[in-house]
């Protein structure tokens, strides 16, 4: 995905930019993807994964958008991140980031994050 620049007029910003401004990142949501103009149109459809099919040590993939830079020069970049499942609760998963990430990103390799079912793009099949 190409880097997206923040629009000069905040009223023209995609809705997920507010998360990036506040938290430094935004996790792609299959639910929000159904809303018109929520995400860039060139993103593909993803199959998702059900929480009932996940267990400890499974690997899942999410898509994260990160803010790069500060102020008027801030841009957005995004990519896929793999997580090793630590535990599954009724509506969420805690997972450790296994993907190597640049130091300037708000999240880092080895950090645990919470994700919800609608944020999981794939369950990686173990061989």
ZINORJO-V849770 format. One record per backbone hydrogen bond with DSSP energy under -1.0 kcal/mol. NH is the residue of the N-H (numbers start at 1). CO is the residue of the C=O. E is the energy in kcal/mol with one decimal. If there is no record, write none. Layout:
nh = (NH	NH)
co = (CO	CO)
e = (E	E)
This chain:
nh = (4	6	12	13	17	18	20	21	22	23	24	26	28	30	33	34	35	38	43	48	53	54	57	58	60	61	62	64	65	66	67	68	73	74	75	76	77	79	81	83	84	85	86	87	89	93	94	95	96	97	98	105	110	111	113	115	119	120	121	122	124)
co = (76	74	9	10	14	15	16	17	18	19	20	65	63	118	29	31	32	35	40	121	50	51	85	55	83	122	81	79	26	77	24	75	70	71	68	4	66	64	62	60	96	58	94	94	92	115	87	113	84	111	82	102	97	108	95	93	116	117	61	61	59)
e = (-2.8	-1.5	-2.5	-1.5	-1.9	-1.1	-1.4	-2.6	-2.1	-3.7	-1.6	-2.0	-3.0	-3.9	-1.9	-1.0	-1.7	-1.6	-1.3	-2.2	-1.6	-1.9	-3.0	-2.0	-2.5	-2.2	-2.5	-2.8	-3.0	-3.9	-1.9	-3.1	-1.5	-1.7	-2.9	-3.1	-2.3	-2.1	-2.9	-2.7	-2.6	-3.1	-3.3	-1.4	-3.0	-3.0	-2.4	-2.5	-2.5	-2.7	-2.6	-1.6	-2.8	-2.0	-2.7	-2.7	-2.5	-1.4	-2.7	-1.2	-3.1)
